Amino acid sequence: MNCVPNSPVQDGPAQLEWKIKVFRQTSTKIKYFIEVKNLTGNTLQLDAGYAIMNQ
């Protein structure tokens, strides 16, 4: 999982941080909880992406 701020574009300190919690719901299902925290005092837009591995 990767989260990247895309608006506003600025160079400087970190703009966000994220945490991921993973729970096995059944033997074939996994549930993800993604928490993103805005570290700025402004409205922030972000892109988030993930990769499925070992299918």
C-alpha positions in Angstrom: 0.0 0.0 0.0 1.2 3.4 -0.9 -0.3 6.9 -0.2 1.0 10.0 -1.9 -0.4 13.5 -1.5 -1.2 15.0 -5.0 -2.8 18.4 -4.1 -1.5 20.9 -3.1 1.9 20.1 -4.6 4.6 21.3 -2.3 8.0 20.3 -1.2 8.7 20.2 2.5 7.8 18.2 5.6 5.5 15.1 5.5 1.9 15.9 4.6 0.3 12.7 5.6 0.9 9.4 7.4 -1.1 6.1 7.1 -1.6 2.9 9.0 -3.0 -0.4 7.7 -4.7 -3.1 9.8 -5.3 -6.5 8.3 -7.8 -9.1 9.6 -8.6 -12.5 8.2 -12.4 -12.6 7.8 -12.6 -16.2 6.6 -10.2 -18.7 5.2 -10.5 -17.0 1.8 -11.2 -13.3 2.7 -9.1 -10.6 4.2 -10.4 -7.2 5.5 -8.2 -4.1 5.3 -8.7 -1.0 7.4 -6.7 2.0 6.0 -6.3 5.1 8.2 -4.9 8.2 6.6 -4.0 11.2 8.8 -3.6 14.7 7.3 -0.5 16.4 9.0 -1.2 19.8 7.5 -3.8 22.4 8.5 -5.1 22.5 4.9 -7.4 20.3 2.7 -5.3 17.5 1.2 -6.0 15.2 -1.7 -4.1 11.9 -2.2 -3.6 8.9 -4.4 -3.5 5.5 -2.8 -2.5 2.3 -4.6 -1.9 -1.3 -3.8 -0.5 -4.5 -5.4 -2.0 -8.0 -5.2 0.8 -10.5 -4.7 0.9 -14.3 -4.7 -2.4 -15.0 -6.3 
